């Protein structure tokens, strides 16, 4: 992502991002570039660096057909986009804690004693959290990934549309994920716009900021 942003003004990337609903259905994004964008978006921050975001990329006709009954009023995005990204939060992301922190030590990014302290805290606390708290943490962190993915996609020259209008209670099972473990967060369509999205209005900072 950083190489792309060096060649684009970050403000223009943010300001240029619009929610697109109608895409060029003949344009496809390669698996290699999609994987690159997901990797770049994964630089997003997360609680204790647990990186709970999990992504299903639906880019085949068969996958789109399976998804179609679950997207409610978002069928145009599903039918025309290069892909639909289904973002889930992994409520058991702490199972990767040792792999993450051991790799950090191996790459010289963290002293072993810091790893040991961090792992002791994570592995004693995270598994004991309530289901509701695990879901909350996973959704917050996965939303940071989702926003970063949309900015990355814009830097790559693509358009996106985040969606919450889908059958939340059916999505995980439909795509063979453990419903108890993986919490649906949002869907993101991505592709090349066939019709430009409408420019939207934002409240001024004076309406959303409270100074104390």
C-alpha positions as CSV (number, residue, x, y, z in Angstrom):
1,X,0.0,0.0,0.0
2,X,2.8,2.4,0.9
3,X,4.3,2.3,-2.6
4,X,0.9,3.2,-4.1
5,X,0.3,6.0,-1.6
6,X,3.7,7.5,-2.3
7,X,2.5,8.1,-5.8
8,X,-0.9,9.4,-4.8
9,X,-1.9,12.2,-2.4
10,X,-3.5,10.4,0.5
11,X,-6.2,13.1,0.8
12,X,-7.2,12.5,-2.9
13,X,-7.5,8.8,-2.2
14,X,-9.8,9.4,0.7
15,X,-11.8,12.1,-1.0
16,X,-12.0,10.1,-4.3
17,X,-13.5,7.0,-2.7
18,X,-17.2,6.7,-3.4
19,X,-19.6,3.9,-2.8
20,X,-20.2,2.3,-6.2
21,X,-23.1,-0.1,-6.8
22,X,-22.9,-0.8,-10.5
23,X,-19.6,-2.2,-11.8
24,X,-18.1,-3.3,-15.2
25,X,-19.1,-7.0,-15.0
26,X,-16.5,-7.9,-17.6
27,X,-13.6,-6.6,-15.5
28,X,-11.9,-9.1,-13.2
29,X,-9.2,-8.6,-10.6
30,X,-6.5,-11.2,-10.5
31,X,-6.1,-13.5,-7.5
32,X,-2.6,-12.2,-7.1
33,X,-3.6,-8.6,-6.9
34,X,-6.5,-9.3,-4.6
35,X,-4.1,-11.2,-2.3
36,X,-1.7,-8.2,-2.4
37,X,-4.5,-5.8,-1.4
38,X,-5.7,-8.1,1.4
39,X,-2.1,-8.3,2.7
40,X,-1.7,-4.5,2.6
41,X,-5.0,-4.0,4.4
42,X,-3.8,-6.5,7.1
43,X,-1.4,-3.8,8.3
44,X,-4.4,-2.4,10.1
45,X,-4.1,-2.3,13.9
46,X,-5.9,-4.8,16.2
47,X,-6.2,-5.5,19.9
48,X,-3.0,-7.2,21.1
49,X,-2.1,-7.7,17.4
50,X,-4.5,-10.7,17.2
51,X,-5.6,-9.7,13.6
52,X,-9.1,-11.3,13.9
53,X,-10.2,-10.4,10.4
54,X,-11.0,-13.3,8.1
55,X,-12.0,-12.8,4.4
56,X,-14.0,-14.9,2.0
57,X,-13.4,-13.7,-1.6
58,X,-16.5,-14.6,-3.7
59,X,-15.4,-14.1,-7.3
60,X,-16.8,-17.1,-9.2
61,X,-20.2,-17.4,-10.9
62,X,-21.0,-20.3,-8.5
63,X,-20.0,-18.3,-5.5
64,X,-22.0,-15.3,-6.6
65,X,-25.0,-17.5,-7.2
66,X,-24.8,-18.9,-3.7
67,X,-24.4,-15.4,-2.2
68,X,-27.2,-13.8,-4.2
69,X,-30.1,-14.9,-2.0
70,X,-28.3,-13.5,1.1
71,X,-27.5,-10.0,-0.1
72,X,-31.1,-8.6,0.2
73,X,-31.3,-5.3,-1.9
74,X,-27.6,-5.5,-2.8
75,X,-27.9,-7.8,-5.8
76,X,-26.5,-5.3,-8.3
77,X,-23.2,-5.1,-6.5
78,X,-23.1,-8.9,-6.2
79,X,-23.9,-9.5,-9.9
80,X,-21.6,-6.9,-11.4
81,X,-18.6,-6.6,-9.1
82,X,-15.3,-8.3,-9.7
83,X,-15.7,-9.8,-6.3
84,X,-17.6,-9.7,-3.1
85,X,-15.5,-9.8,0.1
86,X,-17.2,-11.3,3.1
87,X,-15.5,-10.0,6.2
88,X,-15.8,-12.0,9.4
89,X,-14.3,-11.6,12.9
90,X,-12.6,-14.6,14.4
91,X,-13.6,-14.8,18.1
92,X,-10.8,-17.3,18.6
93,X,-8.0,-15.3,17.0
94,X,-5.9,-15.8,20.2
95,X,-5.2,-19.3,18.8
96,X,-2.7,-17.7,16.5
97,X,-1.0,-15.7,19.3
98,X,2.0,-17.9,19.7
99,X,2.6,-18.0,15.9
100,X,2.3,-14.2,15.7
101,X,4.6,-13.4,18.6
102,X,7.1,-16.2,17.8
103,X,7.4,-14.8,14.3
104,X,8.0,-11.3,15.7
105,X,10.9,-12.6,17.8
106,X,12.3,-14.5,14.9
107,X,12.2,-11.4,12.7
108,X,13.9,-9.3,15.3
109,X,10.9,-7.1,15.9
110,X,10.4,-8.1,19.5
111,X,12.6,-9.3,22.4
112,X,11.8,-12.8,23.6
113,X,11.1,-11.5,27.2
114,X,8.5,-9.1,25.8
115,X,6.9,-11.9,23.8
116,X,6.7,-14.1,26.9
117,X,5.0,-11.4,29.0
118,X,2.5,-10.6,26.2
119,X,1.6,-14.2,25.6
120,X,1.1,-14.8,29.2
121,X,-1.4,-11.9,29.4
122,X,-3.2,-12.8,26.1
123,X,-3.5,-16.5,26.7
124,X,-4.8,-16.0,30.3
125,X,-7.3,-13.2,29.4
126,X,-8.7,-13.7,25.9
127,X,-10.1,-17.2,26.3
128,X,-12.0,-16.2,29.5
129,X,-13.8,-13.3,27.9
130,X,-17.5,-13.5,27.4
131,X,-18.8,-14.5,23.9
132,X,-20.3,-11.0,23.6
133,X,-16.9,-9.3,24.4
134,X,-15.1,-11.6,22.0
135,X,-17.6,-10.7,19.2
136,X,-17.3,-7.0,20.0
137,X,-13.5,-7.0,19.8
138,X,-13.5,-9.1,16.6
139,X,-16.0,-6.7,15.0
140,X,-14.2,-3.5,15.9
141,X,-10.8,-4.8,14.7
142,X,-12.2,-6.3,11.5
143,X,-13.9,-3.0,10.8
144,X,-10.5,-1.3,10.9
145,X,-9.3,-3.9,8.4
146,X,-12.3,-3.3,6.2
147,X,-11.8,0.5,6.1
148,X,-8.1,0.0,5.3
149,X,-9.0,-2.4,2.5
150,X,-11.3,0.2,0.9
151,X,-8.5,2.8,1.0
152,X,-6.0,0.2,-0.4
153,X,-8.4,-0.7,-3.2
154,X,-8.8,3.0,-4.1
155,X,-5.0,3.3,-4.2
156,X,-4.9,0.4,-6.6
157,X,-7.5,2.1,-8.8
158,X,-10.6,0.2,-7.8
159,X,-14.0,1.1,-6.4
160,X,-15.8,-0.4,-3.4
161,X,-19.1,-0.4,-1.6
162,X,-19.4,-1.5,2.1
163,X,-22.6,-3.3,2.9
164,X,-24.4,-4.3,6.1
165,X,-27.6,-5.3,4.4
166,X,-27.3,-9.1,4.2
167,X,-28.6,-12.2,6.0
168,X,-26.2,-12.1,9.0
169,X,-27.6,-15.3,10.6
170,X,-27.0,-17.3,7.4
171,X,-23.7,-16.1,5.9
172,X,-21.2,-18.2,7.9
173,X,-23.0,-21.5,7.4
174,X,-23.6,-20.8,3.7
175,X,-19.8,-20.5,3.2
176,X,-18.9,-23.4,5.5
177,X,-17.6,-21.4,8.5
178,X,-18.2,-22.3,12.1
179,X,-21.1,-20.0,13.1
180,X,-20.1,-20.0,16.8
181,X,-16.5,-18.9,16.0
182,X,-16.9,-16.5,13.1
183,X,-19.0,-13.3,13.4
184,X,-20.1,-11.6,10.2
185,X,-19.0,-8.0,10.1
186,X,-19.7,-6.6,6.6
187,X,-19.5,-7.3,2.9
188,X,-17.5,-5.2,0.5
189,X,-18.0,-5.2,-3.3
190,X,-15.0,-4.3,-5.4
191,X,-14.4,-3.6,-9.1
192,X,-14.3,-1.0,-11.8
193,X,-17.2,1.4,-11.7
194,X,-19.6,1.3,-14.6
195,X,-21.6,4.2,-13.0
196,X,-19.9,6.7,-10.7
197,X,-21.2,6.7,-7.1
198,X,-23.0,9.8,-5.9
199,X,-20.9,12.3,-4.0
200,X,-22.1,12.3,-0.4
201,X,-22.3,15.1,2.2
202,X,-20.5,15.0,5.5
203,X,-21.3,16.7,8.8
204,X,-18.8,19.4,9.7
205,X,-16.3,18.8,12.4
206,X,-18.2,21.2,14.7
207,X,-21.2,18.8,14.6
208,X,-19.2,15.6,15.5
209,X,-16.5,16.9,17.9
210,X,-16.9,17.7,21.6
211,X,-14.2,19.8,23.2
212,X,-13.7,19.6,27.0
